Every structure is written in structure tokens, then in C-alpha cells.
Amino acid sequence: MATASKSRPLFDPTIVRRAILDSFLKLDPRLQLRNPVMFTVFVGSVLTTGLGIHALVADGNESPGFILGVSAWLWFTVLFANFAEAMAEGRGKAQADSLRSTRRDVQAKKLDEPRYGATHRPALASSLRKDDAILVEAGELIPSDGEVVEGVASVDESAITGESAPVIRESGGDRSSVTGGTRVLSDWLVIRVTANPGETFLDRMISLVEGAKRQKTPNEIALNILLAAMTIVFLIVCTTLLPFSKYSVAAAGQGSPITVTVLVALLVCLIPTTIGGLLSAIGIAGMDRMIQANVIAMSGRAVEAAGDVDVLLLDKTGTITMGNRQAVEFIPAVGVAIETLADAAQLASLADETPEGRSVVVLAKEKYGLRGRNIHDHHATFVPFTAQTRVSGVDIDGRRIRKGAADSIVKFINENGGATSNELRETVERIAKLGGTPLVVAEGDRALGVIYLKDIVKGGIKERFSELRRMGIRTVMITGDNPLTATAIAAEAGVDDFLAEATPEAKLKMIREYQAGGRLVAMTGDGTNDSPALAQADVAVAMNSGTQAAKEAGNMVDLDSNPTKLIEIVEIGKQLLMTRGALTTFSLANDVAKYFAIIPAAFATTYPVLNRLNVMGLASPSSAIMSAVVFNAIIIILLVPLALRGVPYRAVGAARLLRDNLLIYGLGGLLVPFIGIKAIDMFIAACGLA
């Protein structure tokens, strides 16, 4: 799904064809009524069409060709606005079709009891209900959303996430949630169903991308109210101009009053039709960009809130650091050669499949040329790590090598009749103060030295945080580490603040404190213990790999389960707000140029002196009016790509952003209509169309 959505071109022929058809279907007055600005244009189109037909069968003051020409371009204005919205919706519908193709009514194994080995009977996925227990074995599709209650298995989630690498799902912890439509690749899982038919995560995704639950955001509603108010004001103005024009002509005894067709054209050019026609498409496209990033937003409000966020709470592990501590240095004890320490550390780690253990082997290999050896030839006996002993190691060729936590290794050495030096303890303390994890290596009754394990801060993350700081966003690292370790990692990563030894209560308290100060907070989470904080945060991104409780508490779900996605989400939200602000600025600015074109032309017969305002030197009043109306329609369709793609995002301060917005879209909005209307007028005059 992710790959398909990201590779789809902006103007996919299938989507364009569907959007053209939808543009005509959206001419339904009940749909038009939702947008006051475009409904006004719609009514004007109907009115001028009627006047044009009347002019064809009866003599009037205006040419039928002029009236019907104006009417045609008013209809194009409505259709182009409909097309912009339909294009934005069409991309979502195409993604919904892709998702729908992954949904199947598969055969399930319904268990009488939620345990492996219990009696099961066949049942269709559509018949499963919440709290039913099912068994899914290797090669079978998971029929519905659920929580793993027993078993461990690798699962192919590519149908949902677009990622080909399988993931591990197991009972308990934060990796127990499974999604309907994914496939078990190995072993088996006993799953408790968590959704009724039609309420699964896939069903919600389809509903969201199709737009069934898209609600206007508060800012969008406020902007709609402003545009509606401006429309009403200009409607009142234009309505009063007709009797005023007639009175002026009667009083002066010369000239002719303004016509209804010209008044309608004047009204359409006065009201903010450009942003009115694109506003809905901008909001829908913002959600579409979020979907392309493999994030499902539960509402448009969440996307918009992401653009206003000024505090980011980020988990340390997997977000700021690589997620696994890596061996970066061997520090030998006094009198021990570093090659001896490296050799012992590698031997003790050969059977250690943890990322930390593998990193020890790699460090010894790369830095000291110690190649892996065939341990079976040496009849080695490995001592596995346990939470109780906190020690692992190997007995090989009469040697007893151990590595582990400092206090556990000290105990091992003492039991073998040895002792540790003050220098070793100082090394352990120094590594701890630097935020690392010291692993002591011993052989028999003596310590060989210390392995320095370090949380590796992700490359480029410090620069990302600097960008966020320039945007006025405060970054806060959340970690369960002690304050000493947290301080070292926070300093290296460049975050603004950190919360060490974080508990659910501490996270919730921190979010509430920021919100009480008027800040908008975003955070990520995947565990049940994150649910209270996710529910409190303004933008709450739950990992798809996490628990059902976390996904229900969040207002976004990251299908890739990538904690760093939060930064991208904020950027998409800001791009949505920037796009809306830029096109609103452009729309209001280009109205000024249209005033210079149409007002002198509209009143040329009533007040000839207004011809002095014809600064563009337009050929004739009818040509000027027609040019303004044509430009008013064409500019909407020309801005559709920008509305769908969004204004390019840059991490700059608010002052510079405002300046650039006014220079590019404000000044551009003033100049483009002068050029466009003049060019259209020249074409109309050359063709003798008006």
C-alpha cells in the first residue's frame, strides 16, 4: 500500500478521469451549499444561463453571446473547484481500492478456549466477534485484528505497511497487536479478536482515506466563516449597486445602468473564489500526504494540530538512539594487553545473539583482526545470560571467561579467590557518567578489563533537532535511564530537555504542564503504559506494532512503526498550514488586480470618468469583464497542483516565513492577474470575441 501510494503520479490518468466525472456529480446543489463561496458562483451561473437563454429569444440590452460566454466561464469556475476537490479525494479513493483488495473473508480456526491445543472449528472471518479466540498457523492469513494471548511467530505485514521484512509478534509486552489481512510466516499464534466485522483497523483505514469521516478542522471552519462573511458583504454591495446605478442614470439623463450579468461577474471577481475553490482540496491533500508517509490520521484535526505543535516528546530508544547499545571500546585492566581483553570478550560473545553481543564480536574483528573461530572444535560450554546472574560467558580449553554487570563479575572474581582494583572501579564509574554501560570481562580470578557499550545517537538527528529549534519547537527526550545517563545522551543528541526514569504518571504530568502553559504537545508511543499520555497529547502517534490500547488512545497510527516519523508528521502538518496560508494570501491579493479590471468596465456606461482606472488598457468594457471572469476560472485549475502537492516546506522562523509568504504569494498574487488578464484581453480582442 505504501509503495503504491508513493509512486502514483500527481495526475494519474485513472484518477483524472474519475475526478472529471465527479466534478459534474458535485454540481448537486446540496453539495455546493457546503461551500458558501462556490455556492454563490453556482447561483450566479444558473442566473446568467437563464438570462442568456432569455436574450436569445427576446431583445435585450446585452448580446446573448456575451451573457452566455460569462455564464460558461462561471460554470467552468464551479467545475474547476469541483475538480480540485475530486482530485484530492480521488487519490484517497485509489488508495482505498488498494486497501480493499487486501481484505478477504478468509477461513478462520475458532477456538473453544483461548489456548493452544484447544478444540477449534472452522468459521469465516466475517462471523468473528470481539473476544473470540482463534488459532493462526504458519502460512495462514490473520482474519481479524487482535491481541496475541499465546505463542510467538514472524508475521508478514507488507499488505498493510508496505515493508517486506517480517516482524515478530508475541504474547505480552508491546508487540502483541496483530492486524487482519497480515500473514503468519512461521510457528503459530493464539489471538483474541478485538474488533467486530466492519470495525477492524483496515476498515477504519478504508473509511478514512475515502473521506467518509473527514471533518473540517477549527482553522478551516474559521476560514470558511471569514470567506462566507466576505461573500455576504460583497453580495450586499453588488445588490445595492443596481438601484444606485439606475438612479444615477435617471438623474444624469445619460448613460445606461449596470446589467445583472455584469453585476454577477463583478460579484464573482470580488469574492475570494480562488481560495474558496481550493480550500477543501488543500485539507484533503494534507491527509493524503500523511497517508503517503504511511501514517493514518484519525481526523483532519490531528493533521492540522501537527502543524501547530511546539513541543515534541520523543522516546530515546529507537528514536534518538539506534535502539541497541553497541560496543565501542575495549579498556584493559592494568597489566593486561588489549588484544587479550578483545580475544576474551569475543569468545564470551560468540554465542550471544543479542545486538550488544554481536557488536562485541564485530569490534574485536574490525579493530584487532580477531576472526570468528569454530567453537565446536574446542568443546566450548556457554553460560547463557540470565536476569538473575546478569552474567554470560564460556568455558573453553580450561579457561572460564565471564562478562557482565560490574557487581556480578566482582562477585564471580571473589568466589574464585581474586580481587578487583580501584582502577577498574574508576573505569566503570567513568563509563556510567558518560551515559554508557560498562561490561566487565574476567577470566577465572582476575579482571581483564571493561567493554564500553554505548547508546549510538542516530546520524543527523542533532541537525534535525536544530531545525526544529529554529521552527520554535522544543524537543524533550523521554527515557527510563537514570539521570546521569540521560544527561549524557541528551547533550550528545542536542535535545532541549529530557525526562529520566520516566513513568506513565511522569509523562502525563509533563504533558499537562506544557499544555497548561499554552503549548501543543506531540508524542509517540507503543505500549499500554503509554496510553494515558497518548490520550492527553494533542498529537498522539501510536506505533502499528504496539498494543491495541496505544492505537486506540492515539489520533494517528504509524504503519511503519518508526518513532522518528513524528518529526515528518510535524513537517506535513506545517506544510498543510503553509499551503493554506500561501493560497489564501494569493487569493486575496489577486482580487485587487481583478478590481482594476472589472470595476472601470462595469461602470463605464454609468460613470465614464472611471475609465481612468483602466490602468491595464483593456480593449473594451465587455472584453475586460470577460477577461477577468476567464482568469478567475483558469487560476483555480492552474493552482490545483500546488494545492495537492503543497507548498515546499522549509524550517525557518516565523518572521522569515511571513516575509517570504508576502513576497512570493502576496506580491505574486498582485502581479500575476495583471499579466494574465491583459494577455486574455489581447487574445479576445485579436479574435474579435468581445
Salt bridges, closest charged atoms under 4 A:
ASP22 OD2 - LYS93 NZ 3.32
ASP28 OD2 - ARG30 NH2 2.70
GLU85 OE1 - LYS26 NZ 3.16
GLU89 OE1 - LYS26 NZ 3.07
ASP97 OD2 - ARG18 NH2 3.10
ASP97 OD1 - ARG100 NH1 3.10
ASP112 OD1 - ARG121 NH1 2.55
GLU113 OE1 - ARG115 NE 3.27
ASP131 OD1 - ARG192 NH1 3.13
ASP132 OD2 - LYS110 NZ 3.59
GLU137 OE1 - LYS109 NZ 2.45
GLU140 OE2 - LYS109 NZ 2.79
GLU157 OE2 - ARG169 NH2 3.25
ASP203 OD1 - ARG103 NH1 2.24
GLU210 OE2 - ARG100 NH2 2.62
ASP288 OD2 - ARG91 NE 3.10
GLU304 OE1 - ARG580 NH1 2.64
ASP310 OD2 - ARG519 NE 3.60
ASP343 OD1 - ARG373 NH1 2.81
ASP343 OD2 - ARG399 NH1 3.59
ASP352 OD2 - LYS403 NZ 3.22
GLU353 OE1 - ARG358 NH1 3.91
ASP395 OD1 - ARG402 NH1 2.94
ASP397 OD2 - HIS378 ND1 2.97
ASP407 OD2 - ARG390 NH2 2.47
GLU443 OE2 - ARG399 NE 3.08
ASP455 OD2 - LYS316 NZ 2.59
ASP455 OD2 - ARG325 NH2 3.65
ASP481 OD2 - LYS316 NZ 2.35
ASP481 OD1 - ARG325 NH2 3.51
GLU492 OE2 - LYS454 NZ 3.49
ASP496 OD1 - ARG469 NE 2.75
ASP497 OD2 - ARG474 NH2 3.58
ASP526 OD2 - ARG175 NH1 3.02
ASP530 OD1 - LYS507 NZ 2.61
ASP558 OD1 - LYS565 NZ 2.77
ASP560 OD2 - LYS565 NZ 3.08
GLU571 OE2 - ARG464 NH2 3.31
ASP591 OD1 - LYS594 NZ 2.98
ASP660 OD2 - ARG650 NH2 2.92
ASP660 OD2 - ARG656 NE 3.73
ASP660 OD1 - ARG659 NH2 3.27
